[in-house]
């Protein structure tokens, strides 16, 4: 008998979801606000920006990092901007937020879709930006197997659907269940006003630029009813002369910080140094655009030097240490000389420009062969 296969439940989409490498996830204890007393605990800020589960933000990582900074009394503020992902990972995050009780507030900065909409509803209080979107829909998966296996998976999807309904009802106990099931089944993209009317959010906050927050519209095209204005906005590029305003002292602007973090993530991915994104976000503190661009240029230069020395694994160490190009060159030189392996030198000579052209083989000429045979035959026939 073939053993049962685990089922990963994702989005209801025409094609399996692509893993998104462009994500920004951070948990940190924020500094005290100006005017706050020592008795007031510092809030814990959490940013869930990107895929949930898979290669994105896993519930295991989330729970481990939260436990490391949570003192049990500090308020927890969770910012969401996610196109969804693994449903059960989202359920685990939902339950983790729910266990925090009244000290947990979630904020939908741009989009909470699919598993993200399930996770955000675990918070005691949900604040949704005026131009953000909450998307709810049926669970989705893909599987192969015989008839019994496919029937089992269908049962799992039915159970997953009930899990989704239960998560939304836990947030809004008085919601009309028949209407909720219809909305989930129809893949509904809810505005802040619609989500507030359903009781899935508690408050509408100020809006932020969705394009700057989301950054990648390719994932949105997977869904069946993605609003065309959202796709158009995500596909468009911000003007080159659109500066990122620096945040006010001790009060960073969330939308600006998001844009800068997204800039770091995307540029690092393009340059092949995606593992440095978190390091650069921490080192620049997302102060302003000039600081971020300078840090990116330095990191790329260090990466090129390490690759040239065939020691790319040292890139992160040198970037984290805040070394400049000259210091990196010196350290790489010490590494190469101190290793005792010396430098690898290619002694082969380049081809000369005046090399004689090689003789090429020629195809046989049938006419010449026939003429030679006739001449030999005529000579043999003479007396």
Secondary structure by P-SEA (a helix, b strand, c coil): cccbbbbbbbcccccccccccccccccccccccccccccbbbbbbbbbccccccccccaaaaaaaaaaccccccbbbbbbbcccccaaaaaaaaaaaaaacccbbbbbcccccaaaaaaaacccbbbbcccbbbbbbcccccccccaaaaaaaaaaaaaaaaaaaaaaaaacccccaaaaaaaaaacccccaaaaaaacccccccccccccccccccccccccccccaaaaaaaaccccccccccccccccccaaaaaaaaaaaaaaaaaaccccaaaaaaaaaccccaaaaaaaaaaaaaaaaaaaaaccccaaaaaaaacccaaaaaaaaaaaaaaacccbbbbccccccccccccbbbbcccaaaaaaaaaaaaaaaacc
